[in-house]
């Protein structure tokens, strides 16, 4: 899967999970991140507000999302 930033510099990790329908609610996104279930560029990320930029890849429950400009 890919996500297009459409001119933005970044998207927050919790918002990316919601926009890509990987979670249903913001609370679910926060819990998944806090529990270490989300990886950014292959490393576990526990910061909900992590800025994900073009070229980075997020993985959650075997689903991979690559962020593009």
N, C-alpha and C positions, 0 to 999 in steps of 0.2 A: 504494500500500500504506500501511497505517497500523499504528502500534505504540502500544499502550496502556500507560502507566506503572503503572496499577493502584495508585495511592496513593504510589508512589515519587516522589522529587523529580527524579531523572534516571536515565539509563542511560549507561554508558561506551560510546564509539563502537565500540570493538572488539567489545564484547558485543552491541551492536545488530546488527552485521553477521552475527554468528553466530546470534542468536535468530531473525532474519528469513531465515535460510538463504541469505544472499547469498554466504557463504563456507562452506567445510566445516570449517575448523579455526581455532583462535586464531592459529596461525602465519601462515595465509593472510590473516587479517584484519589482523594487524600489518604484513605486507609490503605489502598494498594501501594501507594508510594511510601508511606510511613512503614509498612510491613516489609519493605525491600523486595517487592514483587516486580518492580519496573527497572529496566536497564537503559542507560543512555550510552551509546557507543561501547557497548559490551560491559559496562560497569554499573553495579547497583547504585541507584540514585534515591536518596531519601528526602531530598528538598522539594517540597510541593511547588515552590515558585521558581524552580530551575528554568533558566531561559534556554530554550531549544532553538538553535539557529540552523540556517541552511547547511546541508551536508551532514547533519547529524542523524543518527538512527535510534529510534526508541523501540524497545521490545517489551511487550506485556502479554502474558499467557500465550506464548508462541506466535503472536502476531507482531510483525515488524512494520514500522512506519518510518519512511525516510522523508526528511523535511527538505523541501526545495525552495528556491527563491521565488 
